[in-house]
Amino acid sequence: MKCSVERSKLSGIISCPPNKSYTHRAVFLASLARGNSTIRNVLLSRDTIATMDACRIFGSKITVDGTTVNVQGAGGVFPARTEIDASNSGTTIRISAALSSLSDVKITLTGDASLRKRPMQPLLDSLEKLGAECTSTNGTPPITVKGGILGGSTSISGSVSSQFISALLITAPKTQKGIVLDIEGELVSKPYLDATIAIMKKFGVNVNTKTPYKKYEIAKQDYRPTDFTVPADFSSMALLLSAAVLIGDNMAISAPVGDLPQGDRDMITHLEKMGVKVFINDKVTVQVPPKLAGGRFDLSNTPDLLPPMAILSLKASSPIEIYNVKHARFKETDRIAILAKELAKIGVRVTEKEDGFVLEAPSSPRGAELDSADDHRLFMAFCIAGMFVGGCTVTDPESVDVSYPDFIKEMSRIGAKIS
């Protein structure tokens, strides 16, 4: 399936969707608490529904009423079935794999074609050090995990995904001995680990940080049922901000941002470096110069900013270099390679590197058929680029149900020409 995208101007107010990462974590933690939790302003998407389904298999009762989710937590992991389908969600399969190590039942975890390419071996190796029995298909799903782990000490590389570390932290309080976790090498996507620790505290569990991003001790504790409101998603907001900068005409973003850590807030800093003024009041608005300044941007902690930052090259007066984001090659797709290939089609001059690329604005942008490779963030970024350039088609519109199911409808409401 494809969308046709023509040059557009966006005006009016658009609502930023709720945060996907906090929705995932809140549902998992509520399921590990014994009793009833209420989670408000939930993102209902393919990924978060996969997490709810996994938690039901682990023994929790979950009901959905609009954007409110009620979770009757099982207080632990009591598998009702032995297979979990995480669909497209890396967060779901990684946290579920770690939680599966709490049970002495062998659980198989799998997902769609994209998820079956994503690395799992570092997490499985770490769980095996704690006594779990794990198998995989060349280090990727499908995987099996059989546990009954008691806790203890383990280590894991931080260079591939912070989701591995979050999975271990979330699991640790439910072990008999707790877990002492050492992170080897440089940790990528650090703010996601901060988010995990912050929401664990909201559910009554404390993480003892011995050395930030290097060593953590988590004692045996009980998660507490909680009433939790999910904040707006800065990963999605970054895409909306890129749209406001490229094609906005009195466009405003409604977003209850809250005070929980979100690394993708860095999008605001990056925009300011490019000469954009960002105003955050009850709505988020921008004031944009005729041309953006270029510059160098380190996205090691914020890989989801890669697509919205890359398309800003269309309006830049000098090159934009994005670096230190090699781990974006292990997302739903190799986002570096696909962005480089597809943006070149519309005239962006691209120099691809192992950990990023250098992008220069096209002298004469042109329409093209853009292949999003069934990646939700690439689809949205290519649609925004298409609205700037005109005369584009973008593949795989159905992918947006992963993180922003109403993207096309909401963008069309404020002027997007997508059909």
C-alpha atoms as one frame of an Amber mdcrd trajectory, in Angstrom:
protein
   0.000   0.000   0.000   1.193   3.551  -0.792   0.231   7.128  -0.020   0.398
  10.034  -2.426   1.835  13.162  -0.788   1.666  16.674  -2.260   3.066  20.004
  -1.135   1.181  21.185   1.940   0.960  23.894   4.557  -0.107  22.922   8.078
  -2.103  25.268  10.294  -4.107  24.795  13.449  -3.674  22.708  16.580  -2.615
  19.062  16.570  -2.433  16.869  19.679   0.774  14.980  20.382   0.102  11.306
  21.165   0.920   9.798  24.581   4.382   8.414  25.246   4.928   4.891  23.975
   7.872   4.072  26.252   6.045   5.101  29.432   2.897   3.267  28.338   4.886
   0.037  27.925   6.620   0.421  31.266   3.501   1.396  33.195   1.590  -1.662
  31.967   4.459  -4.020  32.836   4.956  -2.520  36.311   1.238  -2.491  37.065
   1.153  -6.172  36.128   4.002  -6.916  38.544   2.168  -5.109  41.362  -0.464
  -7.068  43.281  -3.729  -5.155  43.066  -5.452  -2.609  40.862  -3.585   0.133
  38.980  -5.089   2.800  36.743  -3.050   4.099  33.825  -4.406   7.234  32.154
  -3.689   8.893  28.789  -2.433   5.585  27.412  -1.105   5.226  23.871  -3.178
   2.506  22.257  -1.043   1.234  19.379   0.122  -2.052  17.920   3.225  -2.033
  20.149   1.494  -1.230  23.434  -1.319  -3.693  22.734   1.388  -6.353  22.334
   2.610  -5.465  25.833  -0.917  -5.746  27.268  -1.315  -9.147  25.621   2.015
 -10.296  27.085   0.987  -9.153  30.573  -2.297 -11.026  30.266  -0.305 -14.170
  29.487   1.761 -13.467  32.628  -1.454 -13.546  34.675  -2.772  -9.974  34.900
  -6.309  -8.856  34.072  -6.359  -5.777  31.848  -9.349  -3.751  30.651  -9.353
  -0.722  28.364 -11.834   2.149  28.612 -11.022   4.856  26.068  -7.481   5.964
  26.858  -7.601   4.592  30.418  -6.264   1.119  31.175  -7.071  -0.742  34.390
  -4.626  -3.446  35.394  -5.374  -6.027  38.063  -1.793  -7.026  38.664  -0.852
 -10.628  39.295   2.061  -9.586  41.507   4.517 -11.673  39.503   4.818 -13.930
  36.467   2.363 -16.833  36.298   2.232 -17.889  32.639  -1.174 -18.934  31.341
   0.338 -19.833  27.969   3.823 -20.615  26.723   4.131 -18.316  23.689   4.264
 -14.529  23.489   3.916 -12.738  20.148   5.449  -9.276  20.551   4.418  -8.209
  17.034   6.770  -5.334  16.040   7.719  -4.254  19.563  11.321  -4.490  20.726
  10.360  -3.153  24.152   7.713  -5.848  24.560   9.915  -8.787  23.634  12.930
  -7.624  25.639  11.086  -6.878  28.884   8.945 -10.006  28.449  12.049 -12.142
  27.919  13.584 -10.915  31.165  10.324 -11.419  33.074  10.014 -14.929  31.614
  13.194 -15.820  33.517  11.174 -15.541  36.753   9.113 -18.597  35.787  10.234
 -22.233  35.571   7.963 -22.637  32.526   9.716 -22.532  29.141   8.291 -19.547
  27.250   8.769 -18.899  23.532   8.860 -15.271  22.409   8.582 -14.175  18.792
   7.272 -11.368  16.599   6.837 -10.141  13.053   9.465 -10.320  10.303  11.092
  -7.059  11.403  11.294  -8.069  15.064  12.801 -11.429  14.131  15.854  -9.528
  12.843  16.492  -7.554  16.029  19.310  -8.539  18.401  18.511 -10.397  21.625
  21.711 -12.268  22.460  23.210  -9.768  24.950  20.077 -10.018  27.102  19.959
 -13.807  26.848  23.627 -14.082  27.841  22.966 -11.869  30.864  19.953 -13.958
  31.917  21.980 -17.152  31.567  24.540 -15.726  34.009  21.657 -15.563  36.489
  20.737 -19.210  35.851  18.117 -19.011  33.097  18.079 -21.427  30.165  17.813
 -19.519  26.876  17.886 -20.337  23.186  17.673 -18.128  20.102  17.824 -18.187
  16.322  21.309 -16.783  15.653  20.860 -14.296  18.483  17.461 -13.076  17.236
  13.844 -14.162  17.816  12.210 -16.597  18.094  13.793 -17.183  21.504  12.964
 -19.370  24.474  13.503 -18.529  28.132  13.130 -20.869  31.093  14.006 -19.511
  34.472  13.132 -19.684  38.039  16.146 -17.382  38.566  16.849 -16.279  42.128
  18.874 -13.169  41.301  22.544 -12.437  41.887  25.157 -10.649  39.801  25.247
 -10.270  36.039  26.676  -8.015  33.354  25.629  -6.815  29.927  26.962  -4.705
  27.075  25.435  -1.256  26.841  26.359  -0.677  23.195  23.351  -2.250  21.427
  20.191  -1.249  23.290  19.248   0.287  26.627  16.098  -1.871  26.494  18.198
  -4.824  27.686  19.195  -2.926  30.823  15.649  -1.670  31.435  14.384  -5.254
  31.155  16.827  -6.456  33.809  16.068  -3.551  36.166  12.313  -4.154  35.922
  12.766  -7.881  36.609  15.236  -7.543  39.488  12.846  -6.627  42.371  10.853
  -9.845  41.793  13.881 -12.104  42.374  14.689 -13.569  45.796  18.174 -12.061
  45.988  17.771  -8.945  43.862  20.248  -8.234  41.095  23.592  -6.457  40.917
  24.019  -5.291  37.322  27.249  -4.172  35.665  27.040  -2.418  32.285  30.036
  -3.011  30.039  31.221  -0.375  27.590  29.428   2.852  26.732  25.661   2.786
  27.238  23.548   4.079  24.347  20.148   5.747  24.766  20.838   6.685  28.397
  17.609   8.711  28.889  15.509   5.571  28.400  17.244   4.039  31.408  16.515
   7.211  33.393  12.862   6.834  32.353  12.765   3.230  33.585  14.227   4.146
  36.971  11.839   7.112  37.334   8.692   5.089  36.648   9.866   2.208  38.857
   9.995   4.755  41.678   6.413   5.821  40.857   5.413   2.165  41.386   7.222
   1.979  44.733  10.578   0.398  43.786  13.961   2.036  44.335  17.041   1.402
  42.208  20.376   1.945  43.950  22.657   3.676  41.451  26.223   2.751  42.398
  27.777   4.352  39.301  25.459   6.079  36.794  25.079   4.074  33.579  27.646
   1.556  34.854  26.478  -0.255  37.987  23.109  -0.713  39.688  21.879  -2.695
  42.705  18.199  -3.576  42.965  17.020  -5.351  46.113  13.984  -7.631  46.365
  10.962  -5.318  46.639   7.250  -5.207  45.885   5.783  -3.034  43.167   2.876
  -0.942  44.474  -0.420  -0.452  42.591  -0.469   3.096  41.265  -2.605   5.690
  39.495  -0.289   6.888  36.719  -0.782   9.370  33.868   1.305   8.891  30.731
   2.919  12.126  29.446   3.012  13.257  25.829   5.591  11.530  23.613   8.599
  13.652  22.676   9.583  11.063  20.037   6.342  11.829  18.187   6.558  15.499
  19.108   9.950  15.655  17.357   8.272  14.607  14.106   5.504  17.163  14.611
   8.114  19.839  15.320   9.966  18.948  12.131   6.667  19.358  10.277   6.084
  22.739  11.931   9.569  23.875  10.896   9.359  22.650   7.293   5.723  23.243
   6.380   4.016  24.886   9.346   1.830  27.961   8.979   0.623  28.956  12.451
   0.775  25.304  13.527   0.624  24.510  17.244   1.122  21.259  19.134  -0.962
  20.397  22.190   1.129  18.266  24.546   0.965  17.679  28.337   4.702  17.047
  28.697   4.899  16.410  32.465   8.150  16.198  34.426   9.323  12.637  33.776
  12.636  12.268  31.903  12.440  12.060  28.100  15.672  12.216  26.138  13.899
  13.300  22.968  13.304  16.708  24.575  16.751  17.322  23.060  14.924  18.018
  19.789  14.175  21.471  21.169  17.865  22.154  21.854  18.814  20.961  18.374
  16.193  23.201  16.765  17.415  26.192  18.744  20.954  25.487  17.527  19.553
  25.639  13.979  18.009  29.058  14.637  14.434  27.984  15.455  12.697  29.568
  18.434  10.532  27.076  20.339   7.827  28.344  22.681   6.344  25.979  25.280
   3.227  27.283  27.024  -0.127  25.528  26.993   0.786  24.754  23.360   4.137
  24.267  21.617   4.847  26.633  18.721   7.894  27.576  16.654   9.316  30.655
  14.962  11.377  29.586  11.960  14.105  31.479  10.040  14.065  31.423   6.207
  16.914  28.890   6.287  18.077  26.599   9.085  21.657  26.584  10.281  23.486
  23.306   9.851  25.807  21.757  12.417  26.920  18.522  14.054  24.482  16.564
  16.231  25.333  13.644  18.527  22.256  11.376  18.741  23.836   8.583  20.807
  21.236   9.031  23.556  18.289   9.816  21.268  18.260   7.513  18.212  14.559
   8.138  17.536  15.466  11.726  16.637  17.324  10.477  13.562  14.360  10.655
  11.110  13.028  14.109  12.132  16.529  15.571  12.272  17.471  14.099   8.890
  14.556  15.645   6.996  15.400  19.106   8.365  18.327  19.018   5.926  15.777
  19.992   3.253  15.726  23.535   4.664  19.318  23.871   5.909  21.734  26.493
   4.599  24.780  24.349   5.423  25.421  20.617   5.994  23.840  18.726   8.881
  26.037  15.971  10.311  24.418  13.340  12.514  26.818  11.016  14.294  27.297
   8.535  17.142  24.030   6.753  16.339  25.211   3.415  14.926  22.613   1.640
  17.091  19.909   3.140  14.822  20.932   0.426  12.367  19.362  -2.109  14.792
  15.942  -0.494  15.139  12.869  -1.719  13.235  15.093  -1.256  10.170  18.583
   0.024   9.392  17.391   3.600   9.656  20.733   5.110   8.650  20.919   3.165
   5.383  17.265   3.689   4.455  17.241   7.410   5.225  20.432   7.839   3.198
  19.022   5.973   0.202  15.543   7.484   0.203  16.481  11.104   0.937  18.936
  10.964  -1.968  15.938  10.256  -4.235  14.462  13.693  -3.480  17.801  15.416
  -4.051  19.434  15.504  -0.617  23.182  15.059  -0.976  24.108  12.287   1.442
  27.459  11.016   2.679  26.712   7.883   4.679  29.016   6.867   7.536  29.003
   3.878   9.859  27.509   5.860  12.733  25.418   8.419  10.823  25.673  10.680
   7.824  26.263  14.183   6.453  23.259  15.736   4.690  23.179  18.739   2.367
  20.038  20.433   1.098  19.067  19.693  -2.488  19.695  22.413  -5.066  16.418
  21.414  -6.724  14.269  19.001  -4.684  12.216  16.549  -6.700   9.366  14.173
  -6.041  10.068  10.452  -5.736   8.695   7.159  -4.515   9.954   6.742  -0.960
  10.139   3.285   0.587   9.635   3.411   4.353  10.397  -0.330   4.712   7.358
  -0.742   6.979   9.023   1.463   9.629   6.564   3.787  11.366   9.001   6.603
  12.101  10.420   6.542   8.573   6.922   6.606   7.080   6.002   9.703   9.075
   9.303  11.439   8.302   8.989  10.698   4.576   5.417  12.023   4.527   6.612
  15.288   6.080   9.471  15.477   3.573   6.982  14.756   0.788   4.779  17.616
   1.926   7.789  19.925   1.642   8.895  18.650  -1.775   5.615  17.580  -3.404
   4.963  14.834  -5.908   5.955  11.934  -3.641   4.576   8.535  -2.783   5.399
   6.818   0.496   5.018   3.103   1.137   3.532   1.267   4.121   1.099   3.742
   5.712  -0.266   0.931   7.878   3.015   0.981   9.855   1.910   4.047  11.851
  -0.313   1.901  14.063   2.910   1.018  15.923   3.214   4.441  17.570   0.816
   7.051  16.118  -2.294   5.372  14.696  -4.061   8.683  13.902  -1.075  10.317
  12.154  -2.621  10.553   8.665  -6.057  11.594   9.921  -4.678  14.247  12.284
  -2.184  15.665   9.794  -4.867  15.803   7.094  -7.127  17.701   9.491  -4.593
  20.561   9.685  -3.831  20.678   5.975  -1.707  17.699   4.952  -2.352  16.543
   1.390  -1.985  12.791   1.899  -4.186  10.394  -0.028
